[in-house]
Amino acid sequence: MAFVPVFSALAAVPLLDEPLSATTLAGLAAVTAGAVLGARQGGPLPSAHACK
């Protein structure tokens, strides 16, 4: 899984004195959720045409 954006944002706090705001944490959560959803195993979801 690609967690480079998360590690980069967290490393910027002590190294570059960047503030760790609620917006940053929400972005980190969104990136992590997208990485987890993108990497999960399983078949494709059924399409709307298959549900008759």
Phi, psi and omega per residue, in radians:
M1 nan 2.582 -3.111
A2 -1.647 1.816 3.102
F3 -1.916 0.324 -3.134
V4 -1.036 -0.757 3.115
P5 -1.079 -0.647 3.140
V6 -1.179 -0.845 3.140
F7 -1.122 -0.631 3.126
S8 -1.148 -0.769 -3.138
A9 -1.169 -0.704 3.129
L10 -1.238 -0.596 3.117
A11 -1.246 -0.442 -3.136
A12 -1.230 -0.371 -3.124
V13 -1.138 -0.993 -3.141
P14 -1.383 -0.551 -3.045
L15 -1.381 -0.645 -3.059
L16 -2.016 0.114 -3.106
D17 0.975 0.658 3.073
E18 -1.365 2.512 3.105
P19 -1.317 2.524 3.085
L20 -1.775 1.631 -3.046
S21 -1.706 3.034 3.095
A22 -1.127 -0.599 3.109
T23 -1.139 -0.707 3.103
T24 -1.127 -0.766 3.125
L25 -1.130 -0.656 3.095
A26 -1.147 -0.692 3.082
G27 -1.126 -0.724 3.090
L28 -1.092 -0.705 3.108
A29 -1.131 -0.690 3.130
A30 -1.167 -0.729 3.116
V31 -1.141 -0.744 3.131
T32 -1.126 -0.758 3.126
A33 -1.098 -0.706 3.104
G34 -1.139 -0.677 3.110
A35 -1.169 -0.712 3.128
V36 -1.168 -0.793 3.138
L37 -1.144 -0.622 -3.140
G38 -1.284 -0.446 -3.071
A39 -1.736 -0.074 -3.081
R40 -1.205 2.680 -3.142
Q41 -1.567 2.706 3.103
G42 2.433 2.862 -3.139
G43 -1.374 2.998 3.118
P44 -1.192 2.676 3.088
L45 -1.239 2.587 3.127
P46 -1.160 2.499 3.137
S47 -1.423 2.906 -3.140
A48 -1.167 -0.454 3.142
H49 -1.294 -0.416 -3.110
A50 -1.379 -0.310 -3.109
C51 -1.642 1.573 3.128
K52 -1.998 nan nan
